[in-house]
């Protein structure tokens, strides 16, 4: 007779992931266990060390709020594959649509012989993204590719070259998006030279603004606009590219009023306002898109990660006059809008609506943020609590200061991992713990995960 443990091991009976997995934390070995350690040794001899690993457990099944590893351990997931499995891993609608599609055809290249699912995804994004203006969408493979194409479109449509980005921003690992990204290590170090005509401006980072959070929005916007006008010339700027909530930079939520001021400036000066919603999009923040929180209507919006439930897909959606300006053949890519990924995206959008995951994200924020704020009251190492919906973070500092404490951050993450809670670090200074639970996670697992985190923080 098979056991509960056998059901989730490679040598046990066939098991499946998805929400039918037992939604419980279960530790059968130390983390990582012997099978994961064996596989990690294989990884080290086959994969270059530049491909880092946050937690070297090898996953065999996942679903709801858990990841099951090769040793049969079941871990609580506060990472969602970096905001990718927002609707849950192996979500039933995603699995069913992809299963049907893979039996029909796996690829034709939309630019050679098109198919309906690509068009349907574009139609839905044109309808769902902010603004009631006429829009166009095209599909690519990754967030970096989406951002790079947004810049291409903005430069082509405006005839300008300069691109404005912000401190602490992250936009990808291609040459151009590395240039747009603010952080050197590990993203940019020794990979230059970088692309020209990219200019970096101050970010409205309330916790670290020199004159305090109350002055942050007004002063940061004024400084950015003044620098653009004096150092670049507004008439030379093709695009302002910004994350409505910064991701890798530490889940920095801009001070209220900063984004609207930038959007107004862009509109007044013929600058394309690009919202990088790669990490924030698709219900993650308690809105379908994070820019909706302050009523921002971007000229172009870039989406990826959570769009397709784990399959590689990204999109560029923008004003029709901008995207229509590009000549035939100027946009595209062999794999962009792969039919399997398109079917997955349609299933994700159906799941978000059917399961009211926008409201679920708000509920997760309502559960997490008060607990994190109470933790900050008890533990002075927690300098700041921030985020919206199911995208929250704590910033760790040396008590009594704002000096970043990356060592303590790493130790807390290690303690969480050892107890079966998957958490991710982030931030320009490496001192932020970010939390991205799948929206399919139960309240019980969320509560248990927060208890593990509280214990880990209190112990450091």
C-alpha positions in Angstrom: 0.0 0.0 0.0 1.4 3.4 -0.9 1.8 6.1 1.7 1.2 9.8 1.7 4.9 10.3 1.4 5.2 7.8 -1.6 2.5 9.6 -3.5 4.7 12.6 -4.0 8.1 10.9 -4.6 9.6 10.2 -8.0 9.6 6.4 -7.3 6.1 6.4 -5.9 2.7 6.3 -7.8 2.0 8.9 -10.4 0.8 12.1 -8.8 -0.3 15.4 -10.2 0.1 19.0 -9.1 -2.5 21.7 -8.9 -5.0 22.6 -6.2 -5.8 18.9 -5.4 -2.4 18.5 -3.7 -2.7 18.4 0.1 -2.5 22.1 1.2 -0.2 21.6 4.1 3.4 22.2 5.1 5.1 18.8 5.5 8.8 18.4 6.3 10.1 14.8 6.0 13.8 15.6 5.7 16.0 18.6 6.3 15.8 21.3 3.7 17.2 20.6 1.2 16.8 16.8 1.5 19.2 14.1 0.1 17.5 13.8 -3.3 17.5 17.5 -3.8 21.2 17.7 -2.8 22.0 14.9 -5.3 20.2 16.8 -8.0 21.9 20.1 -7.1 25.3 18.4 -7.5 24.2 17.5 -11.0 23.1 21.0 -11.6 26.5 22.3 -10.5 28.3 20.1 -13.0 26.0 20.8 -15.9 24.8 24.5 -15.5 27.0 27.6 -15.2 27.2 29.2 -11.7 25.8 32.4 -13.2 22.4 30.7 -13.0 21.8 31.2 -9.3 19.5 29.3 -7.0 17.5 30.8 -4.1 16.6 27.5 -2.5 18.1 24.2 -3.8 15.1 22.0 -3.5 14.0 20.3 -6.7 10.3 20.5 -7.2 8.2 17.6 -8.5 4.7 18.9 -8.0 3.1 22.2 -7.1 -0.3 23.7 -6.7 -2.5 26.0 -4.6 0.0 27.4 -2.0 2.5 24.5 -1.9 5.6 23.2 -3.6 6.4 19.5 -3.2 10.1 18.5 -3.6 11.9 15.4 -4.7 12.2 14.3 -1.0 8.4 14.5 -0.4 8.6 17.8 1.5 5.7 20.2 1.0 6.8 23.8 1.3 4.6 26.9 1.6 5.1 29.1 -1.4 5.5 32.9 -0.9 7.3 33.4 -4.2 5.0 32.2 -7.1 8.1 31.7 -9.2 8.7 35.4 -8.9 5.1 36.4 -9.5 4.5 34.0 -12.4 2.0 31.4 -10.9 -0.3 34.1 -9.7 -3.4 31.9 -10.3 -1.7 28.9 -8.8 0.6 26.3 -10.2 -0.9 23.8 -12.6 -4.2 25.8 -12.4 -7.0 23.5 -13.8 -8.2 25.8 -16.5 -4.6 26.4 -17.7 -3.8 22.7 -17.7 -7.0 21.8 -19.6 -6.5 24.5 -22.3 -2.8 23.7 -22.8 -3.5 19.9 -22.9 -6.1 20.5 -25.7 -3.8 22.8 -27.7 -0.7 20.6 -27.4 -2.6 17.8 -29.2 -3.7 20.1 -32.0 -0.4 21.9 -32.8 2.5 23.3 -30.9 3.8 26.0 -33.2 3.4 27.5 -36.6 4.9 31.0 -36.0 2.1 33.6 -35.9 4.0 35.7 -38.5 3.8 32.7 -41.0 0.4 31.2 -40.5 -1.6 32.8 -37.7 -4.1 31.3 -35.3 -7.1 32.7 -33.4 -5.8 32.4 -29.8 -3.1 35.0 -30.4 -5.7 37.4 -31.7 -8.0 36.6 -28.8 -5.3 37.4 -26.2 -4.6 40.7 -27.9 -8.3 41.6 -28.0 -8.7 40.9 -24.3 -5.6 42.9 -23.3 -6.8 45.8 -25.5 -10.1 45.7 -23.5 -8.7 45.1 -20.0 -5.8 47.4 -19.8 -6.5 51.0 -18.5 -8.0 53.5 -20.9 -10.9 53.5 -23.4 -8.8 54.6 -26.3 -8.2 52.4 -29.3 -5.3 50.0 -28.7 -3.1 47.4 -30.3 -1.3 44.5 -28.7 1.5 42.2 -29.9 3.0 39.2 -28.0 6.6 38.3 -27.2 8.3 35.9 -24.8 9.6 37.7 -21.7 9.2 40.8 -19.7 12.6 42.1 -20.9 11.5 41.6 -24.5 8.3 43.4 -23.9 10.1 46.4 -22.4 12.7 46.5 -25.2 9.9 46.5 -27.8 8.1 49.2 -26.0 11.2 51.4 -26.3 11.5 50.5 -29.9 7.9 51.5 -30.6 8.3 54.8 -28.6 11.5 55.7 -30.5 10.0 54.9 -33.9 6.7 56.7 -33.3 8.2 59.9 -31.8 11.4 60.1 -33.8 13.2 60.7 -30.5 16.0 58.7 -28.8 16.2 59.5 -25.1 14.7 57.1 -22.5 14.1 58.1 -18.9 14.2 55.5 -16.1 14.5 55.6 -12.3 16.7 54.7 -9.4 16.1 51.2 -8.0 14.3 50.2 -11.3 14.6 46.7 -12.8 13.6 46.0 -16.4 15.4 42.9 -17.5 18.7 41.2 -18.6 19.0 42.0 -22.3 21.5 44.7 -23.3 19.0 47.5 -23.4 17.0 46.4 -20.4 20.2 46.0 -18.4 20.9 49.6 -19.3 17.5 50.6 -18.0 18.1 48.6 -14.8 19.6 50.5 -11.9 21.4 47.8 -10.0 24.9 46.7 -10.9 25.4 43.4 -9.0 24.3 40.9 -10.1 22.5 42.2 -13.2 25.0 44.5 -14.9 28.4 43.8 -13.5 31.0 43.6 -16.3 28.4 43.1 -19.1 28.9 46.6 -20.6 29.2 48.7 -22.6 25.6 49.6 -22.4 23.1 51.2 -24.8 23.2 55.0 -25.2 20.6 57.7 -24.5 19.3 56.2 -21.2 19.0 58.7 -18.3 18.2 57.8 -14.7 16.1 60.0 -12.4 15.4 59.9 -8.6 12.6 57.6 -7.5 10.0 58.6 -5.0 11.1 56.1 -2.3 9.2 57.2 0.8 11.3 55.3 3.4 14.5 56.7 2.1 13.5 60.2 0.9 15.9 62.6 2.6 13.2 65.1 3.8 10.7 62.4 4.7 7.8 60.6 3.1 5.4 63.6 3.2 7.6 65.5 0.9 8.6 62.6 -1.3 6.2 62.7 -4.2 6.4 66.4 -4.8 10.1 66.8 -4.5 11.0 63.6 -6.4 8.8 64.6 -9.3 10.1 68.1 -9.3 13.7 66.9 -9.3 13.0 64.4 -12.1 11.2 66.9 -14.3 13.8 69.6 -13.7 16.6 67.2 -14.7 14.8 66.0 -17.8 14.3 69.6 -19.0 17.8 70.8 -18.2 19.9 67.7 -18.9 18.1 66.1 -21.8 15.4 68.4 -23.1 11.8 67.2 -23.0 11.6 67.4 -26.8 14.3 64.7 -27.1 12.7 62.2 -24.8 10.9 59.2 -26.5 9.7 57.4 -23.4 9.5 57.5 -19.6 9.7 53.8 -18.4 8.7 53.0 -14.8 7.3 50.2 -12.7 4.2 51.3 -10.8 5.6 49.3 -7.9 9.2 48.5 -8.3 10.0 44.8 -8.2 13.6 43.7 -7.9 14.4 47.2 -6.5 12.6 46.2 -3.3 8.9 46.6 -3.8 9.2 50.3 -3.6 5.7 51.8 -3.7 6.1 55.3 -5.1 4.7 58.1 -2.9 1.1 59.0 -3.8 1.1 61.7 -6.5 4.5 60.9 -8.1 3.2 58.7 -10.9 0.3 61.1 -11.9 2.8 64.0 -12.0 5.1 62.1 -14.3 2.2 61.0 -16.5 1.0 64.6 -16.8 4.5 65.8 -17.8 4.8 63.1 -20.4 1.5 63.9 -22.0 2.2 67.6 -22.1 5.5 67.0 -23.8 4.6 64.3 -26.3 6.6 61.6 -24.3 5.4 58.0 -24.3 4.6 56.9 -20.8 5.4 53.2 -20.5 4.2 51.3 -17.4 6.3 48.2 -16.8 3.7 45.9 -15.2 5.7 42.7 -15.7 5.7 41.9 -11.9 2.7 43.9 -10.8 0.1 42.9 -13.4 -2.8 40.5 -13.5 -4.5 41.0 -10.1 -1.3 40.9 -8.1 -1.7 44.2 -6.3 -5.5 44.1 -5.8 -6.2 45.8 -9.1 -5.9 44.0 -12.4 -3.0 46.4 -13.1 -1.1 48.4 -10.5 -1.3 51.7 -12.4 -5.1 51.7 -11.8 -4.5 52.5 -8.1 -3.9 56.2 -9.0 -5.9 56.2 -12.2 -2.8 56.2 -14.5 -3.5 55.5 -18.2 -0.2 54.5 -19.8 0.5 55.0 -23.4 2.1 51.6 -23.5 1.8 48.9 -20.8 4.2 45.9 -20.7 3.0 42.6 -19.2 4.5 39.2 -18.6 5.1 36.8 -15.6 1.5 36.2 -14.4 0.0 36.5 -17.8 0.2 32.8 -18.7 0.3 30.7 -15.5 3.8 29.6 -15.9 4.2 29.4 -19.7 6.5 32.0 -21.4 4.5 34.9 -22.7 4.6 38.7 -22.6 2.7 41.5 -24.2 3.1 45.1 -25.4 -0.3 46.9 -25.4 -0.5 50.6 -26.4 -2.2 53.4 -28.2 -3.1 52.3 -31.7 -1.4 55.3 -33.3 1.9 54.4 -31.6 1.9 50.7 -32.5 0.5 51.3 -35.9 3.4 53.6 -36.7 5.9 50.7 -37.0 6.5 49.3 -40.5 5.5 45.8 -41.4 8.2 43.4 -40.2 9.5 45.8 -37.6 7.9 43.8 -34.7 7.8 40.2 -34.0 9.8 37.1 -33.2 9.7 33.4 -34.0 8.2 32.2 -30.7 6.2 35.3 -29.7 2.6 34.4 -28.9 3.2 30.6 -29.0 -0.2 28.8 -29.2 0.3 26.9 -25.9 1.2 30.1 -24.1 -1.8 31.9 -25.7 -4.2 29.2 -24.5 -2.7 29.4 -21.0 -3.2 33.2 -21.0 -6.8 32.9 -21.9 -7.2 30.4 -19.1 -5.5 32.8 -16.7 -7.8 35.7 -17.6 -10.8 33.4 -17.3 -9.6 32.2 -13.8 -9.0 35.7 -12.6 -12.6 36.7 -13.5 -14.3 33.5 -12.5 -12.6 33.2 -9.1 -12.6 37.0 -8.4 -8.8 37.0 -7.8 -8.6 40.8 -7.7 -10.7 40.6 -4.5 -8.6 37.7 -3.3 -5.4 39.7 -3.8 -6.9 42.5 -1.6 -7.9 39.9 1.0 -4.3 38.6 1.1 -3.0 42.1 1.6 -5.6 42.7 4.4 -4.2 39.6 6.1 -0.5 40.2 5.6 0.0 43.9 6.0 -1.3 44.2 9.6 0.7 41.2 10.7 3.8 42.6 9.1 3.2 46.0 10.7 2.8 44.4 14.1 6.1 42.5 13.5 7.7 45.9 12.8 6.4 47.2 16.1 8.0 44.3 18.0 11.2 44.0 16.0 13.2 47.2 15.3 15.2 45.4 12.6 12.1 45.8 10.4 12.5 49.4 9.2 9.6 49.5 6.7 6.5 47.6 5.7 5.1 48.2 2.3 3.1 46.9 -0.7 -0.4 46.4 -2.0 -2.5 43.3 -2.2 -0.5 40.1 -2.6 2.7 42.1 -3.3 4.2 43.0 0.1 7.6 43.4 1.6 9.6 44.3 4.7 12.9 46.2 4.6 15.5 45.1 7.2 17.8 47.7 8.8 20.2 47.9 11.7 18.0 48.8 14.7 17.7 52.6 15.3 19.0 53.4 11.9 18.1 53.2 8.2 21.3 51.4 7.4 20.5 48.4 5.3 21.2 45.0 6.9 21.6 42.4 4.0 23.3 39.9 6.3 20.2 39.7 8.6 17.9 39.6 5.6 19.8 36.6 4.3 19.8 34.9 7.7 16.0 35.4 8.0 15.5 33.9 4.5 17.7 30.9 5.4 15.6 30.3 8.6 12.4 30.5 6.6 13.6 28.1 4.0 14.8 25.6 6.7 11.2 25.6 8.1 9.6 25.0 4.7 8.6 28.6 3.7 9.8 29.8 0.3 10.6 33.6 0.5 12.6 35.8 -1.9 15.0 38.6 -1.2 15.2 41.9 -3.2 16.3 45.5 -3.1 19.1 47.7 -4.2 20.8 47.0 -0.9 19.9 43.4 -0.7 17.9 44.0 2.5 14.3 43.4 1.5 12.2 40.3 1.9 9.4 40.3 -0.6 6.3 38.2 -0.5 4.4 37.0 -3.6 2.0 34.2 -2.6 -0.1 32.7 -5.3 -3.7 34.0 -5.1 -4.8 30.3 -4.8 -3.1 30.1 -1.4 -5.4 29.3 1.6 -5.8 31.6 4.6 -4.5 28.8 6.8 -1.2 28.4 4.8 -0.9 32.2 4.7 -1.2 32.4 8.5 1.3 29.5 9.0 3.8 31.1 6.7 3.5 34.4 8.5 4.1 32.7 11.8 7.3 31.1 10.4 8.4 34.5 9.2 7.7 36.1 12.6 9.7 33.5 14.4 12.6 33.9 12.0 12.7 37.7 12.3 12.4 37.5 16.1 15.3 35.1 16.3 17.8 37.3 14.4 
